[in-house]
Amino acid sequence: MGKFFNTIVYWVNLIMAFLLLLSFVIPYLPPSRFPTIALLSLLVPLLIILNILFALYWAFQLRRRFFISATFVVISYFYFNAFYKFSSEEDTVAYNNSLTVMSYNVRLFNNYEKKPSGDVVNTMKTYFETENPDVICIQEYYHPNNVDFSDYPYRYEHFKTSKTKLGNAIFSKYPLINKGAFDFKNTGNNTIYADIVKDKDTLRVYSVHLQSIGILPEVAFLQDLDNTRLRRKFAQAFKKQQYQIDAIQNHKQKTKNPVIICGDFNNTPFSYSYRKMRGTMKDAFRERGNGLGTTFLFDKFPLRIDYIFVSDELEVASFKTLKNTFSDHYAIRATLGW
């Protein structure tokens, strides 16, 4: 019985190891051409966990099969280098100038939640007092609201129409110029941008909210959908993300200023969307983050779908994930130096 069970485990192990290997090419496959394969990017965290468990299973038996999954897990860590980090902060005194940026998907400040969690006003007040960001990028922004943004005299709040409740906003302690928006068609998502003028320097910031999947973050909800509908939802969302990213990247190429891209990408670090949006920019979490970098929980399963990317000429002095939240997302904050 034990030998038969090990044989079954071995073949399942091979399949999981192969799928993890296949995930290495997913970031290079456009969802518009490979929509079904793109869905595998969502399963990469689970594949890594399963392969770790397989490696431990064989290690306890002192079997050489341990190296099958162990090898792919080690390769995936260095290949993706995105799912766990150990870092330390750097003193901004070393730089001539610095800027602290916060990004937060606020879920419309809980205005449409049946059972809202957390105290919106006090949570935001604590963030502002403790973290003291210079710039705040807010996705799923709602107005009117009771949050005190009085410390941020420069702001850009954008809604597609006067009747639209889902918006995007940038609040800043420094002047904002050259403001604009991408009002993507056939979606409630959008992206805005502005140039921040600090002393003699100008930096471009994008507050991004890429196409949402359109499902509740619960396993039970997925089980209620048939596989065809579910696959179609993900495929359509990933295709729209691709086109939205192309528009942002084309626009980004036209500025000569250092760039900060932050927000809710609605996709994982193992995806085409992540690789394409990041390009040659630095991922602030990968530079100075710690732990898993979780920004969203799918039925308690940790995911990183919110990011801060910066141009090469900017250094990341610190990065922090703020776990105290009223939203379904965690806020993230990075201090940049140059």
Secondary structure, 3 states (H helix, E strand, C coil): CHHHHHHHHHHHHHHHHHHHHHCCCHHHCCCCCCHHHHHHHHHHHHHHHHHHHHHHHHHHCCCCCHHHHHHHHHHHHHHHCCCCECCCCCCHHHCCCEEEEEEEECHHHHCCCCCCCCCHHHHHHHHHHHHCCCEEEEEEECCCCCCCCCCCCEEEEECCCCCCCCEEEEEECCCEEEEEEECCCCCCCCEEEEEEEECCEEEEEEEEECCCCCCCCCHHHHHHCCHHHHHHHHHHHHHHHHHHHHHHHHHHCCCCCCEEEEEECCCCCCCHHHHHHHCCCEEHHHHHCCECCCCEEECCEEECCEEEEECCCCEEEEEEEECCCCCCECEEEEEEEC
